[in-house]
């Protein structure tokens, strides 16, 4: 966050930001003043409703989490200098300030050296600011009609000090003051000058701490310098609000943004504040902020310009949390956008939102609409899950087949659809080609639920030998899969393999009552006593594919590194495969993590991550964070950050990463992942300048990958920075990237009208 202007995230505000930069540059060129000085003087405004600072004690109390966070209480003059307000434009024919009235008999002693200095420089903005500041500090003081008529002190050294201050050269100013004090022990610098330098240096330290992500330091400086926390410097308020979020004080961040919306009047800054808040605060907190919205002059609502963006964000929040009740107005707004603008991304948002609330028919409608606009893995995956939910796995398998290798989630969805297809009762009429391709994928992924279902499907077709081989295969991949062991036992009994039945019963003695007695014949009676009228026989290629020549199951096979757990219950729940060495035992059922010890909660968190249940893992890691052991808390913070990243919540991941110290390697890993996730999210929202900022920050930590180089190139292309886009695409294309070559083609199409003209 280089400045308050760069921090504006929405495209609608970027134009305003650029205009602000140009205005400041023009002022610097005209008066020869430094940018840091401009920022400092904006802080020195009188105690008006829009510039009341946050009470220092209230901010200090925040650090102890004992009192409400932000108040609108003005500081007393003796605590810190009261900042002057920006001058209002003078009415036509009237001077910027009124002529001096007759001075009272007891005129207060006021240091007017700054007044004369700014007047002599022709700096009308600072001149009016200084008059306002002195009037706030000394209510009985009357400004002179002609500031240039203020008698000169003849102190050239003091004039030089004021010039150093105006140019933002604070270190040189401090040295000049110290040198003069050494040379002249009786000389004292003006208190006004010292106060101004203190505030300017405090702001510089706060901004630096914020840029370095030292959020506790940001809050401490704000607490010690309440004059900074006013509407005159909105960027400081934003940085303090961000610091509260990153230090786990979300309610205080809400208070900071509420202070802005209750007291600050600049429309662009209010709009940008809501946008920044929406990027870090959850849905319910945002509703409290939006309640402070003011009517626009036209009669519309103040934030109507970003209402669509907010609606999309809130629906996305609802996708991440199925228990979140998003207002119907936001959902219907996104629905209207999907219908009028025709973006596949809007239809996808609605599809996942409805699917997470088990509204499969509505979700199916939106996923089909998304696929009609742009067929993608995400749209197909959502549609497949909706089809499985309404017991149409055959179409789900067909929808996902072309996308089965796109990602781990896509592969899991395809395999779950295949398992559900074979589990249909009565058995579905599956063609030989479909059975063959499902078997090939199941074997390649060692997917236990589908292998088990192949066994039951073969039994339904009265093919016990094939069924036994599939059950043996499932047990080889996962020896503790009780349903497969039971299927093998009753199939061997059907084949009159008494020795094989006895071996299975011996291995499962004391672990499964139905295997011990074989008295649960509900799944096997029909196939044992009379063949089921199946629509087709299992092809021999599928029957032989699962198991090469090898001994029958006897429990001696070693357990493979990949384990799978079938999710029972709702058909829309996905089955995931753990890729690691940890065994996800003891976390397949729901448990209240708060009842566990910190170490047990930590183990459960990693287990849930292995099962791809990140939001449950978040809760487990939260419990582990309360432990006393340092290593446990470090691992819990690291795990919670990874869980949030897997759930697509990069802002939450960033907060979680700060909850316990991390090693340099872990911190860098998390930072790289968070920045890449934010860059992709910003690009998806068409915030191309913000995307470039995140890519630049990531590149400072780790070398940019080819795919992110291509993303950078498309940002430049969308911003019409064609020279930069060509440079990036050519560099990436030199590595053989097809996406980069496609980018060069898009660049050529975009620039063709210019070259032809």
PyMOL commands that set and color helices and strands:
alter all, ss='L'
color gray80, all
select helices_A, chain A and resi 11-31+35-43+56-64+113-121+124-137+147-149+156-166+170-183+191-211+215-224+226-228+231-246+250-263+267-280+283-290+304-320+328-341+344-356+360-373+377-389+393-401+408-422+432-445+448-460+464-477+482-494+498-507+513-517+525-529+540-545+593-595+598-610+614-624+630-646+650-657+664-684+688-699+706-718+722-733+738-756
alter helices_A, ss='H'
color red, helices_A
select strands_A, chain A and resi 562-564+577-579
alter strands_A, ss='S'
color yellow, strands_A
deselect
rebuild
show_as cartoon
